Amino acid sequence: MNYDYIVVGCGFAGATVAERLANHSNKKVLVIDKRDAIGGNMYDFVDNNGILIHKYGPHLFHTESKDVYEYLMKFGEWFFYEHRVLGKIHKKEVPIPFNITSIKECFYEETAEKMIKILEKEFGKEKKIPILELRKHRDKDINKLAEFIYENVFLYYTMKQWGQKPNEIDPNVTNRVPVFVSLDDRYFQDQYQFMPVGGYSKIFEAMLKSENIDIRLNTDAKDCIGIKNNQILFESVPFDGKVIYTGSLDELFDYEYGELPYRSLEFEFETINKNFFQKVGTINYPTKEDSFTRITEFKHMTMQKTPNNITTIMREYPCQYDKNSKNAGTPYYPIVNDKNLDLYAKYFSKADKIDNLYLVGRLAQYKYFNMDLIINEALQVYKKLEEDM
């Protein structure tokens, strides 16, 4: 088949563009992925215990975008789900993000009430305050609260997650760890919060079910796509169509300027002979005593009911990405700082000279995106492609 478009990577970025091109524009699309299954990091499957698990960490759909919500709902059945997270602090399990309930759990009643009143007066109810901003407050009780949260919720979790000190991390990351002046114990407050019935893999199957789409799995893009004189080659022949690339940009250019740094994750799955192991889907372990950052129990998130008292949990261990490592060879999180952005800019400059190359996704754009933002980015890329047709 002669293809109009080649999409490299089969996560939500690539699958969304491929679906729109095939179904809305009637274009012939080839999707390439080096893994043996579609879905990218969203891939899920039923394990030997009959439990639906997310192989590459827990994924929860939440968004404020009606457009993204309506787009994704077309590809399967979804159920309403609001995620809740607890943090284990001094043997207590308290809501995360740290909120009014957490304050009451961790401080004596009189002190807690005083802290809450000041927070409500200074910042307002239902407000989220980044922990690093709260540490600058001059009131001694608020400063005491800020230091407690910083030490017991933020500091060691952040160091484990990123392998850096908090002041070395991009502010966009630290702003994702707020203090919530509220009794709302949901992890997200977005209008639309859903999980797919039967898992994300079924959603991807529906998205990519088209006679206009061919899929090659277990295929490294570098084995069939090359670049010479700013011209894309497909199987050694100049390709006149367009390529949508969602992988690491340094890999595309053979690490010419060096490797872009990422954080990776290692996962440890365990079968537990209980109906449920913990109270909620995720419990964070933010203290330095534990080398893992959180435990996920999937049955809370999938609403599965199993005939026997058995459940599957997953411990999550952040680590430095190493492209040659079997366990840490997946780049999950770009490490955003000035030095790394300068390096990315060099690769982007090379990519920008190739007229028929389009970049989208966390790796290709070297930027952290939530699921809904990835889908939105992909829809915007499709609009650009559509305008050029």
N, C-alpha and C positions, 0 to 999 in steps of 0.2 A: 504494500500500500504506500502511496505517496502521501506524506503528511504535510499538513499546513502548519502545524505547531508541534513542538516537542516540549513536554513539561518534565522537568527533572525534580523528583521528590513527590511523594504521595501522601503528605500530611494535608491539613486543611488548606494551606496556601495553594499547593499544587492541585489538589482535587477540586477546589472551588473554581479556579481558572479553567481547568480541563472540562468541568461539567458545563460551564457557561458557553465555552467555545463550541462544544459538541452539540448541546441541546438547544441553545438559543441562537447560535450563529451557523449551525450545520457545518462545522469545520472538522476535518480529520485530525485527530490528536493522538500522539504517542506519549504515554506516561512511563517514565523510567524510575525505578527505585532499587537501591542496592539491597534492601531487605527482602525477606521471603513472603511478606504480607503487605497489603495496603493499609493505610491509616497513619503511617509515620509513628510518632510518639503516642498517638491516640489509640493505637492498636490494643484491643482487649479480646479475651478468649475465656472459655470455660476450662478450669483446671481439672485435675484428676479427682478432685473432691466434689465436682459439680458446681463450683463457685465461679461466678463471672469476675475475673480480675483484670486490672489494667497493668499490662506488662511493664510499661515505662513510667509508672507513677500515677497517682490519682488525677483525674481530669473532670472538671465540673463546668458545665455551661452556664454562664451568667452574663447578662448584658443589659444596657440601657437602650440599645439600638433596636428599634422596631424593625428596621430593614433587615438586619442580620438575623433577628429572631424569626421573621416570616420566611426568610430564605431557607434557613436550616430546617425549620419544621416540615418542609415539603418532602423530606427524604426519609421519613419514618415516624414512628409513634414515640411520643415523649411523655414523661410524667413530671409533675411539679415536685421539686426537691430543693429545700433550703439547707445548706451545709452549715454545720456547727463544729467548732474546733475548741478543744480544751488544751490548756498547758499545765504540765505537771510541775508545780512549784512548791518546794518544801513539803512534799507528800500530799499536797492538795491539788485537785484538778479544777482549774478556774477558766472562765471563758477567755478566748483569744479571738480578736483583739481584746486587750485589757480594757474592761469597761466598769460601770458602776458596781455590778455584781462582783467582779474580780476584786475591786477595792474593798468591798465589805467582807470578802472572804479572807483577805490578806492582812487587814489592819483591825485594831480594836474599834469598837462601834463609834466612840466619840471622835477619834482621829479620822476615821473613814468619813463620817458625816461632815466634818469640817473641810476635808479635802474636796468632797463632792460639791459642797456649796460654793467653794472658791472657783472650781472648774466651771460650774454652771454660770457663775457671775462673770468670770473673765472671758470665757470662750463661747458660752451659750450651750443650751441643751441640744442633743443630737448632733454634736460637732465632733470631727475627728482631728486630733492634734498630733502631728509627728513627734515622736519621742525626743528627737534631738532639739526640737523647738521648746518642748516642755522643760527640758533641762536648764534652759536659760532663765526660767521664771525665778523671781527673787523671793517669793513667799517661802518661808522655811518648811511649811507642811507640803506645799506643792513640790518643792525641791526634794523633800524626803520621798515623796511618791515617785517622782521622776527617776531618782537614783535607784530606788527599789526595782522599778520596771526595767530600767536600763541594765541593771546587774542580773536580774533573774529571768527576764523575758527576752531581751534584745541582744545583749552583748555576746554571750557565748553561742547563741543560736546563729547570729550573724557571722561570727568568726568560723563556726563549723560550716555554714552554708557557702560562704564565699572565700574562706581561707585568707581573709583580710581583716584589718581593724575597721570598725564602723566609719571612721573619718576618711578612709581610703575608698569608700564605696560611693557609687553614683547616687546623688540625692533622690533620684526617681525610685531607687530601690528602697532607701531608708524611709521614704514617705509612705511606703506600703506597710509600715509597722506603726500604726497610730495608737493613741489612747482614745477610746470612743466614749464620749460623755453621754452615755445612754444605757438603758436596760436591755436594749436590743442585742441579743447574743448570737445573731446570725453572722456568719463569716463575711457574707456579701449582702449589700443592701440594694442590689440591682432589681429593676422591675421584673425582668424575665430570668427565672432560674429553673432549669429543667435538666433531666437526665434521660438518655435514650433507652426505651424499652428494648431489652436484649443486647444493649451495648453499642459502642461507637462503630465497631467494625461493620455492623449491618447498615449504618448510615453511609459509610464510605462505599459499600457495595451498591447501594441505591444511587449514590451520586455518580458513580462511574459506570453504571449499567447503560451503555449506549453502543450502537453499532459503529459510531464514529470514533470510539476510543479503543485503542489497543494498549495493553499494559505489559510491560516487561519487568518482572521482578528478578531478584538475584542478579541485577545488572548494574555495574558501576558505570556511571555516566562517562567517566574518563575513557572507558573501553570503546565507546562508539562516538563520542563527541570530542572534537579538538578545535583549537583556535590557531589560525595562521594569518598573519597580516590583517588582523581585525576582522577576519572572515571565519564564521563558524563552519566547521566540517562535520558532517554526519556520515559515519562509516566511510571516512576518507574522501567524501565528495562534498563540495560546497553546498551548504543548505540555504535555500532561498526563503524558507519560511521563517518563523520566529520561535525563539527558545525562551521559555519561562523557567528561570532557575531559582530553586529554593534552598540550595545547599550552601555550604561554607564557601565564601568567595576566595579565600586563600587556596583552597583545594582546587578550585577551577583553574587557577593560574599556577598550579604546581608549586605553591609556597615560595614564589619568586622573591618576595620581600621578607620571608619568615612566616611563622605560624601565628595566627590570631589566637589569643588565649581564651579558653572557655572553662567553666566548671562543669563537671560531670556528676553522675550519681551511680551508686551501686545499690542494688535492692536485694533484700533477704526475705524470702517468703517462708511462712511457717503455718502448718496445719495445727489448729487448736481444737481439742475435743470439748467444745462448748458451743451453745447456740450463738452466744455473743461473747467476745473477749473484752470489749470496752464499751463505754457509754455512748460514744459518738463515732462518726466515721474517721476522724483524725484526732490524735492526741499528740501535741508537740512536747518535745523533751529539750527545753532551752538551756538547761544547766550544763556545766562542763563535765559532770560525772558520766554522762552518756555520750558515746561517740556518734550515735545516730541522732537525727533531728526530729523524726516523727514516726509514728506507727499508724498505718491506715488499715481499717477493716472494711472490706468492700461491701459486705452485706448491708451495712447501714446506708450506703450510697445507691445500691442497685435495688434495694427493697426485696431481695431474694428471700424466699422461704424454702428451706431445705428440709427433707424428710427426717434427717438425722441431726443430732446435736454436733455440728461440725462447722468450723469457720476457717477462713484463710486471712492471715494478717501479713503486712509487709513493713519491714523496717527500712528506712531510707538513710543512706550514708553518703553525704556529699564528698567529692574528691576532685582532684585536679584532672582535667581532661588530658588524655594521652591517646593520640590517634592510633598508636600501635598496641594499645592495651585491649585485652579481651573484655575486661570488666568495666574499664573506665574510658572506653573508646567512643562514647557517644557525646557530642557536644550539646549540652542542654542550655547553659546560660552564658551569653556573652559577658565578659568582664569589662564593663564600660568605664574607661578613664581616658584622659587626654592622650596618653602614649598609645593606647590601643586604637583609639579613634583615628589618630594620625596614620597608623599602619593600615587600618581599614580604608582610609581615604585614598591611599596609594592604589589599593586593589580596585576601589570603586572607579578611580580615574581610568584605569585600563578597561574596565567593563563598560564605561560610558562611551568609549570610542567604538563600541560594537553596536551598530544600528539596530540589529534584530535580536538583541539580548535584553530581557526584562528580569529585574530582580524583585523578589517578594519573599517575605518570611523572616523569622527571627535570625536565622543563620546568614541568609543572603544580605540582609540589611544591618546585621550586627546590632540588633536592638531587641530589648525585651518586649514581647507582645503577649497579652492574654489571648485566649482562644477567639473571642469575638472580634478583637482588633485584627487578628490575622485574617479572619474571614472578610472583614471590611476592607483591609488592604488588598486582598485578592480581588474583591469585587471592583475596586477602583482600578486595578491593573487591567481587568477585563474591559472596563469602560474605555480605557486608553486604546486597547487593542481593537475594540469595536469601532472607534472613531477613525482608525487607520485602514479599515477594511474597504 
